[in-house]
Amino acid sequence: MSPTQRQRRHETQIEFWIGRDAEGFWTARGADGREGGLFVSRDAAMKFVTSARRGQGVARCAPAPIKLWK
């Protein structure tokens, strides 16, 4: 896979959802439900996601409150 193809795949694939849970905590949850965490701020959640995946564009804001574990 070329670097360009890898970048396109990376940009279109959602790996994490970020949003608030029912209690108001910021949550980052892997799209597959295998990893995640609770955070005090959106910035902290984004830092976790970008450091875990070493890149940008892998997270999307959840359209509704999300639970850390399904």
ZAMARLO-782976 format. One record per atom (N, C-alpha, C, O): atom name; residue in one letter; x, y, z; residue number from 1. Coordinates in nm, 4 decimals, always signed. Each point is the difference from the previous one (the first is absolute). Layout:
<nodes>
CA_A_X_Y_Z_NUM
...
</nodes>
This chain:
<nodes>
N_M_+0.0851_-0.1167_+0.0000_1
CA_M_-0.0851_+0.1167_+0.0000_1
C_M_+0.0900_+0.1234_+0.0000_1
O_M_+0.0930_+0.0108_+0.0800_1
N_S_-0.1220_+0.0810_-0.1703_2
CA_S_+0.0818_+0.1206_-0.0099_2
C_S_-0.0327_+0.0956_+0.1143_2
O_S_-0.1059_-0.0113_+0.0617_2
N_P_+0.1959_+0.1054_-0.0331_3
CA_P_-0.0281_+0.0982_+0.1059_3
C_P_-0.1277_+0.0798_-0.0263_3
O_P_-0.0718_+0.0334_+0.0942_3
N_T_+0.0428_-0.0027_-0.2198_4
CA_T_-0.1218_+0.0742_-0.0338_4
C_T_-0.1240_-0.0831_+0.0298_4
O_T_-0.0962_+0.0514_+0.0570_4
N_Q_+0.0971_-0.1784_-0.0945_5
CA_Q_-0.1133_-0.0881_+0.0284_5
C_Q_-0.0191_-0.0166_+0.1495_5
O_Q_-0.1129_+0.0008_+0.0490_5
N_R_+0.2224_-0.0159_+0.0236_6
CA_R_-0.0065_-0.0147_+0.1450_6
C_R_-0.0615_+0.1251_+0.0630_6
O_R_-0.0809_-0.0098_+0.0923_6
N_Q_+0.1195_+0.1271_-0.1423_7
CA_Q_-0.0533_+0.1257_+0.0528_7
C_Q_-0.1493_+0.0102_-0.0276_7
O_Q_-0.0756_+0.0387_+0.0891_7
N_R_+0.0307_-0.0725_-0.2099_8
CA_R_-0.1428_+0.0055_-0.0326_8
C_R_-0.0796_-0.0947_+0.0889_8
O_R_-0.1056_+0.0372_+0.0513_8
N_R_+0.1551_-0.1589_-0.0328_9
CA_R_-0.0672_-0.0979_+0.0851_9
C_R_-0.0081_+0.0526_+0.1419_9
O_R_-0.1029_-0.0123_+0.0664_9
N_H_+0.2121_+0.0709_-0.0207_10
CA_H_+0.0080_+0.0535_+0.1350_10
C_H_-0.1005_+0.1135_+0.0193_10
O_H_-0.0627_+0.0091_+0.1056_10
N_E_+0.0464_+0.0772_-0.2052_11
CA_E_-0.0885_+0.1149_+0.0107_11
C_E_-0.1461_-0.0401_+0.0016_11
O_E_-0.0808_+0.0690_+0.0623_11
N_T_+0.0437_-0.1770_-0.1280_12
CA_T_-0.1401_-0.0368_-0.0110_12
C_T_-0.0445_-0.1002_+0.1046_12
O_T_-0.1202_-0.0199_+0.0173_12
N_Q_+0.2110_-0.0432_+0.0519_13
CA_Q_-0.0351_-0.1026_+0.0972_13
C_Q_-0.0130_+0.0607_+0.1393_13
O_Q_+0.0949_+0.0587_+0.0519_13
N_I_-0.2124_-0.0729_+0.0080_14
CA_I_-0.0210_+0.0483_+0.1363_14
C_I_+0.0527_-0.1057_+0.0948_14
O_I_-0.0449_-0.1146_-0.0028_14
N_E_+0.1392_+0.1520_+0.0860_15
CA_E_+0.0563_-0.0933_+0.0962_15
C_E_-0.0473_+0.0280_+0.1417_15
O_E_-0.0006_-0.0903_+0.0836_15
N_F_-0.0391_+0.2140_-0.0553_16
CA_F_-0.0492_+0.0375_+0.1321_16
C_F_-0.1195_+0.0933_-0.0125_16
O_F_-0.0080_+0.0816_-0.0918_16
N_W_-0.0843_-0.0954_+0.1853_17
CA_W_-0.1090_+0.0944_+0.0174_17
C_W_+0.0308_+0.0803_+0.1256_17
O_W_+0.0423_-0.0552_+0.1015_17
N_I_-0.0638_+0.1850_-0.1096_18
CA_I_+0.0207_+0.0877_+0.1153_18
C_I_-0.1300_+0.0730_+0.0269_18
O_I_-0.0632_+0.0529_-0.0914_18
N_G_+0.0238_-0.0507_+0.2185_19
CA_G_-0.1216_+0.0707_+0.0397_19
C_G_-0.0141_-0.0036_+0.1498_19
O_G_+0.0903_-0.0439_+0.0711_19
N_R_-0.2025_+0.0896_-0.0238_20
CA_R_-0.0274_-0.0017_+0.1437_20
C_R_-0.0890_-0.1193_+0.0327_20
O_R_-0.0838_-0.0418_-0.0799_20
N_D_+0.1046_-0.0109_+0.1987_21
CA_D_-0.0878_-0.1083_+0.0445_21
C_D_-0.1191_+0.0607_+0.0746_21
O_D_-0.0120_+0.1222_+0.0084_21
N_A_-0.0749_-0.2059_+0.0452_22
CA_A_-0.1212_+0.0468_+0.0677_22
C_A_+0.0301_+0.0865_+0.1224_22
O_A_-0.0820_+0.0837_+0.0378_22
N_E_+0.1983_-0.1027_+0.0245_23
CA_E_+0.0378_+0.0791_+0.1170_23
C_E_+0.0763_+0.1278_-0.0364_23
O_E_+0.0323_+0.0796_+0.0881_23
N_G_-0.0038_-0.0598_-0.2154_24
CA_G_+0.0678_+0.1211_-0.0447_24
C_G_+0.1501_-0.0117_-0.0161_24
O_G_+0.0655_+0.0975_-0.0369_24
N_F_-0.0089_-0.2153_+0.0638_25
CA_F_+0.1436_-0.0190_-0.0204_25
C_F_+0.0305_-0.0145_-0.1489_25
O_F_-0.0805_-0.0544_-0.0756_25
N_W_+0.1960_+0.1028_+0.0347_26
CA_W_+0.0443_-0.0207_-0.1368_26
C_W_+0.0476_-0.1437_-0.0138_26
O_W_+0.0731_-0.0506_+0.0851_26
N_T_-0.1145_-0.0135_-0.1909_27
CA_T_+0.0297_-0.1404_-0.0230_27
C_T_+0.0628_-0.0173_-0.1368_27
O_T_-0.0452_+0.0584_-0.0985_27
N_A_+0.1485_-0.1382_+0.0935_28
CA_A_+0.0582_-0.0435_-0.1280_28
C_A_-0.0148_-0.1510_-0.0013_28
O_A_+0.0488_-0.0687_+0.0898_28
N_R_-0.1163_+0.0171_-0.1919_29
CA_R_-0.0209_-0.1443_-0.0093_29
C_R_+0.0380_-0.0475_-0.1390_29
O_R_-0.0410_+0.0584_-0.1003_29
N_G_+0.1187_-0.1635_+0.0955_30
CA_G_+0.0365_-0.0581_-0.1280_30
C_G_-0.1241_-0.0429_-0.0755_30
O_G_-0.0956_-0.0483_+0.0607_30
N_A_+0.0954_+0.0648_-0.1911_31
CA_A_-0.1155_-0.0368_-0.0811_31
C_A_-0.0337_-0.1477_+0.0155_31
O_A_-0.1157_-0.0396_-0.0138_31
N_D_+0.2160_-0.0410_+0.0421_32
CA_D_-0.0240_-0.1432_+0.0203_32
C_D_-0.0367_-0.0326_+0.1449_32
O_D_-0.0292_-0.1154_+0.0314_32
N_G_+0.0301_+0.2158_+0.0576_33
CA_G_-0.0384_-0.0195_+0.1393_33
C_G_+0.1047_-0.0653_+0.0880_33
O_G_-0.0297_-0.0376_+0.1134_33
N_R_+0.1511_+0.0234_-0.1630_34
CA_R_+0.1033_-0.0704_+0.0762_34
C_R_+0.0841_+0.0883_+0.0900_34
O_R_+0.0637_-0.0498_+0.0928_34
N_E_-0.0621_+0.1801_-0.1182_35
CA_E_+0.0820_+0.0879_+0.0828_35
C_E_-0.0668_+0.1350_+0.0136_35
O_E_-0.0866_+0.0365_-0.0795_35
N_G_+0.1278_+0.0369_+0.1813_36
CA_G_-0.0562_+0.1318_+0.0211_36
C_G_+0.0286_+0.0502_+0.1392_36
O_G_+0.0760_-0.0611_+0.0752_36
N_G_-0.1376_+0.1730_-0.0411_37
CA_G_+0.0204_+0.0565_+0.1318_37
C_G_-0.0919_+0.1170_+0.0261_37
O_G_-0.0648_+0.0518_-0.0911_37
N_L_+0.0598_-0.0104_+0.2174_38
CA_L_-0.0747_+0.1181_+0.0421_38
C_L_+0.0992_+0.1127_+0.0246_38
O_L_+0.1093_-0.0231_+0.0517_38
N_F_-0.1471_+0.1443_-0.0884_39
CA_F_+0.0911_+0.1137_+0.0084_39
C_F_-0.0720_+0.1225_+0.0543_39
O_F_-0.1224_+0.0100_-0.0082_39
N_V_+0.1989_+0.0825_+0.0634_40
CA_V_-0.0585_+0.1217_+0.0572_40
C_V_-0.0251_+0.1072_-0.1051_40
O_V_-0.0742_+0.0948_+0.0252_40
N_S_+0.1353_-0.1086_-0.1429_41
CA_S_-0.0198_+0.0999_-0.1049_41
C_S_+0.0061_-0.0655_-0.1379_41
O_S_+0.0524_-0.1101_-0.0166_41
N_R_-0.1069_+0.1805_-0.0802_42
CA_R_+0.0062_-0.0471_-0.1388_42
C_R_+0.1452_-0.0063_-0.0452_42
O_R_+0.0401_-0.0941_-0.0685_42
N_D_+0.0383_+0.1938_+0.1065_43
CA_D_+0.1411_+0.0021_-0.0388_43
C_D_+0.0748_-0.1223_+0.0518_43
O_D_+0.0831_-0.0570_-0.0707_43
N_A_-0.1126_+0.0169_+0.1940_44
CA_A_+0.0657_-0.1182_+0.0566_44
C_A_-0.0396_-0.1256_-0.0772_44
O_A_+0.0837_-0.0870_-0.0242_44
N_A_-0.2108_+0.0771_-0.0144_45
CA_A_-0.0457_-0.1150_-0.0788_45
C_A_+0.0684_-0.0023_-0.1368_45
O_A_+0.0422_-0.1058_-0.0466_45
N_M_-0.0314_+0.2219_-0.0174_46
CA_M_+0.0666_+0.0076_-0.1305_46
C_M_+0.1479_-0.0342_+0.0119_46
O_M_+0.0556_-0.0653_-0.0883_46
N_K_+0.0081_+0.1084_+0.1953_47
CA_K_+0.1413_-0.0319_+0.0211_47
C_K_+0.0193_-0.1508_+0.0116_47
O_K_+0.0947_-0.0551_-0.0561_47
N_F_-0.1845_-0.0119_+0.1288_48
CA_F_+0.0058_-0.1455_+0.0114_48
C_F_-0.0130_-0.0650_-0.1372_48
O_F_+0.0774_-0.0894_-0.0343_48
N_V_-0.1738_+0.1336_-0.0432_49
CA_V_-0.0247_-0.0603_-0.1314_49
C_V_+0.1188_+0.0219_-0.0935_49
O_V_+0.0448_-0.0940_-0.0658_49
N_T_+0.0062_+0.2155_+0.0594_50
CA_T_+0.1098_+0.0265_-0.0927_50
C_T_+0.1292_-0.0662_+0.0452_50
O_T_+0.0802_-0.0416_-0.0836_50
N_S_-0.0583_+0.0310_+0.2143_51
CA_S_+0.1216_-0.0678_+0.0448_51
C_S_-0.0133_-0.1512_-0.0163_51
O_S_+0.0986_-0.0679_-0.0285_51
N_A_-0.2181_+0.0154_+0.0462_52
CA_A_-0.0217_-0.1441_-0.0148_52
C_A_+0.0148_-0.0430_-0.1456_52
O_A_+0.0483_-0.1099_-0.0271_52
N_R_-0.0887_+0.1940_-0.0657_53
CA_R_+0.0032_-0.0338_-0.1429_53
C_R_+0.1092_+0.0738_-0.0767_53
O_R_+0.0225_-0.0255_-0.1184_53
N_R_+0.0454_+0.1178_+0.1878_54
CA_R_+0.1078_+0.0775_-0.0606_54
C_R_-0.0397_+0.0631_-0.1334_54
O_R_+0.0682_-0.0155_-0.1013_54
N_G_-0.1772_+0.0847_+0.1045_55
CA_G_-0.0450_+0.0671_-0.1213_55
C_G_-0.1217_+0.0857_+0.0262_55
O_G_-0.0505_+0.0068_+0.1121_55
N_Q_+0.0055_+0.0566_-0.2143_56
CA_Q_-0.1173_+0.0854_+0.0082_56
C_Q_-0.1101_-0.0603_-0.0859_56
O_Q_+0.0266_-0.0837_-0.0864_56
N_G_-0.1479_+0.1254_+0.1096_57
CA_G_-0.1110_-0.0412_-0.0841_57
C_G_-0.0552_-0.1380_+0.0281_57
O_G_-0.0704_-0.0556_-0.0842_57
N_V_+0.0999_-0.0016_+0.1994_58
CA_V_-0.0494_-0.1335_+0.0306_58
C_V_-0.1201_+0.0041_+0.0933_58
O_V_-0.0588_-0.1045_+0.0279_58
N_A_+0.0210_+0.2209_+0.0205_59
CA_A_-0.1105_+0.0121_+0.0948_59
C_A_-0.1107_+0.0854_-0.0592_59
O_A_+0.0245_+0.0913_-0.0789_59
N_R_-0.1458_-0.1228_+0.1186_60
CA_R_-0.1159_+0.0788_-0.0392_60
C_R_-0.0826_+0.0255_+0.1251_60
O_R_-0.0005_-0.0801_+0.0934_60
N_C_-0.0691_+0.1928_-0.0932_61
CA_C_-0.0887_+0.0299_+0.1119_61
C_C_-0.1234_-0.0874_-0.0102_61
O_C_-0.0593_-0.0139_-0.1070_61
N_A_+0.0220_-0.0435_+0.2169_62
CA_A_-0.1179_-0.0866_+0.0052_62
C_A_-0.1257_+0.0870_-0.0117_62
O_A_-0.0060_+0.1084_+0.0580_62
N_P_-0.0931_-0.1553_-0.1321_63
CA_P_-0.1230_+0.0781_-0.0178_63
C_P_-0.0917_-0.0013_+0.1219_63
O_P_-0.0937_+0.0795_+0.0073_63
N_A_+0.1188_-0.1673_+0.0871_64
CA_A_-0.0826_-0.0125_+0.1208_64
C_A_+0.0905_-0.0421_+0.1155_64
O_A_+0.1138_-0.0414_-0.0222_64
N_P_-0.1637_+0.0517_+0.1449_65
CA_P_+0.0814_-0.0468_+0.1129_65
C_P_+0.0465_-0.1450_-0.0221_65
O_P_-0.0751_-0.0834_-0.0506_65
N_I_+0.1982_+0.0558_+0.0889_66
CA_I_+0.0524_-0.1337_-0.0196_66
C_I_+0.0413_-0.0616_+0.1319_66
O_I_+0.0335_+0.0701_+0.0954_66
N_K_-0.0365_-0.2004_-0.0915_67
CA_K_+0.0460_-0.0751_+0.1162_67
C_K_+0.1417_-0.0471_-0.0290_67
O_K_+0.0352_-0.0301_-0.1141_67
N_L_+0.0450_+0.0243_+0.2194_68
CA_L_+0.1367_-0.0461_-0.0190_68
C_L_+0.0007_-0.1443_-0.0508_68
O_L_+0.0732_-0.0333_-0.0932_68
N_W_-0.1545_-0.0510_+0.1546_69
CA_W_-0.0086_-0.1394_-0.0435_69
C_W_-0.1413_-0.0269_-0.0470_69
O_W_-0.0965_+0.0460_+0.0611_69
N_K_+0.0845_-0.1191_-0.1674_70
CA_K_-0.1311_-0.0307_-0.0594_70
C_K_-0.0835_-0.0849_+0.0898_70
O_K_-0.1128_-0.0347_-0.0351_70
</nodes>
